[in-house]
């Protein structure tokens, strides 16, 4: 289903955890989805994941942001979420510039009443493209195995969203 030279990354997003796995190599990263930003006016990224809290504590005026922690929507800060996904992706596949843009399968975790809205689905897709993906697929349902992703034969306990 996918180009054998291209990485395929499975991304699971929840307020408590951001997990990414390269389904071909098996490399993975899974951490709290937090980002530390220095105080204005020159805001810069200080740390991500587990290192974000220590980075925020060590710098006066720094803020700690979890862009996936909001009571009504999984994406509460689109810009920060995009930067966080981009940083995690860079850490996973190596280096700030992706050699070949990966295919990204985004799997928002949770089951909001009525499902995720079209607006949320579009936000998840845009997050993937903004982080450097060549193609973004959006999955809602049970967790996927590497084999399901690589074969394109997805579980009947979920659906690919348009």
N, C-alpha and C positions, 0 to 999 in steps of 0.2 A: 504494500500500500504506500510506503514512503520510500524516498530516495535512500539508497544504502550509504551514501556519503554524508547525508544530512543527519544531524542529531535529532532525536525525538525526545522531548522533555515532557514528563507528566508532572503537572503542578496541582497541588491540593492546597486550597485556601480556606482558613478558618480564623476566627478571632484569636485563637490560642496558638496556632501553629501554621507556618508556611513551609510546605515540603515540596521538594523538587527531586525528580529522579530521571537520569538519562537511561531510558529503557533499553538501549543497546549496550552500554558499558556497565550498567548497574551502579554507577556513581550516584550518590544522593547527598542531599543536605536537608535538614529539618530543624528549624529553630523557631523561637517566638518571633512573630512578625512585627518587630519594633525597629525604629530608626531614630538615631540621635542627630539633632541638627543644632548647630551653633546659634547663638543669639544674633538677632538682626543688628546692624543692617547687612553685613556680609554673611549671610547664612551659608553654611557648607555642611556636608555630610561628615559626621564624626564617627559613626559606627552603625552596624546593622546586626540584627539577630541578638544573640546572647551578649555580644560586646557592646551593644547600644546603651544598656543601663550604666555600665561602668564609664563609658565615654561621656554620657550626659552628666553623671555625678562628678566627674573630674573637671568639668568646664562650667564656670559661672554663667548662669543665664541660658544654658543649653536646654533644649526641650526634647522630650521623649514622646514619639508618636507611634501609635498602632493604627494604621489606616484601615484595618478591618474590624475595628471594635466600635460598633454603633448599634443601639437597640433596634433600629428599624431597617437597616440595610447593611449588607456585608462590606460594601465599599463606602467608607465615610470620608476619605480624602484621596481623590483620584490621583493627584500629582505625586503625593508621597507614596501611594501604592505602586505607581508606575516605577518610581525610583527604587523602591525596595525590591520589586520583582526583577528589575534590570540588574541590581547589585547581586542578588542571589544567583541569577542566571550567569552573570559574569564569573562569580565564584565557582559555580558548578562546572562550566565548560572551559574556564581558564581565560583570564585576561579581560580587559575592558572592551576590546573589539572582538566580536564574534567572527570566527573565521568563515563560517558558512551559517547563515541564519537558520535556526532550528525550526522544526515543526513543534508547536506547543499545544498540549492537550490540557486545558484548564478545567479543574473540577472544584467548583465552589462547594464547600462542605456545609451541611445543615439542611434543614427542610422547612423553609419558612412557610407559613400558612398561605396557601394559594400558589406556592412555588415562587421562583425568582421572576421578577418582572422583565419585560422586554428591555427596559432601560438598564437594569442590572446586567442582563445578558450582554448587551452592547458594551457596557463598561468593562466587563471581563474580557471581551474580545479586544477592545481597544488597549487594555493593559498589556495583553500579549504582544500586539503589534508594536506598541510603544516601547516595549522592552527588547525589541529586535527580532521577533519571530517572523519567519517567512510565511507561515500558515498557522492559524489558530483554530482549534476545535474546542467546542465547549460541551462538556459532559455533565449530566445531572443524573445521579443514581448511585449504585453501590461502587465501591472502589474497584478500579480496573487493574488487571494484571498486566505485566509487560507483554505477555503473549497476545492478549486481547488487543492491546494498542498496536503492536507490530503487525498483526494479521488483519486488523480492521474489523474483526468479528467481535463486536461489543456485546456485553451482557444484556440479557433481556430484562434485567432489573434496573433499567435506566434508559436514557435517551440522549442522543446528540441533539443539541439545540441549534436552531437556525438563528 
